Amino acid sequence: MSSAHLGHHRGSDGVHSRVAQWLGLPKPISSGRSAIWAFAVFPEGHGFPNECRQYLYKGIKGLFVPVNKSDVYWAVVHKTSTSDSQDAEQILEEVINNMARNFPDDFLTVVKQSDSSTIRRAPLLLRAPWDNLFCQAHWCNVTVAGDALQPMTPDMAQGGCTSLEDAVVLARDVFSETEISESGFAGYLRERQWRTACLTGSAYLAGWALQDDKPILNRLMGGFIQKIFHTFVSPRIWRYAICYDCGNLTTAMQKKSA
């Protein structure tokens, strides 16, 4: 892909971004976990309240949330294995008979109603926080945003929110200039790099704390994880994620039109 083809390009083309590759950003790395997700269909209605339910058993995390009166989204996060199948029927059987067999009946009821055409499995990837801090993520008027910039695990449910933040900050910094220039793109990345690095690292840490594949560490750090992490560390991480104001575009647009 040549610079002529990119033009004033803002790459928001996902985890495997071609624009990020063109810029020379390191490829996302594996978190060691994978996710399975699908939609369950209840033609006569599911009857579940409009809330997200989450379950955790021996390092396997499950959740489901109604989308409307007949459809329910569900997901399972598990440790990645080289034997992980991509066949929908095998995945469904694995979830029902193995991963979620100790989950409440409601979860299994949802899974058994899955539309097999929607079942997916993929590894959970992230960009190392130090890559967010120290790697060049723009060239002239080319940059990246969203998952193309900071892919992260879903443990803090901040991926989509962070992408929206990127969009606001990028638009504000670019439109604050009298014309689109490299300085606007550079300012956008300066403002975003520490926040995205912290969120990416925090999401990974939150997921790591729930994994049950650390038999020795479980004995040594069980008290830390239960008493220290969940009591002191986790609330601070959530406050950092939520208590953030990315500003608005009104002032920038007024300045641009003046």
Summary of the structure (lengths in Angstrom):
residues: 258
radius of gyration: 20.8
end to end distance: 36.6
largest distance: 64.1
contacts: 752
relative contact order: 0.15
helix: 49%
strand: 19%
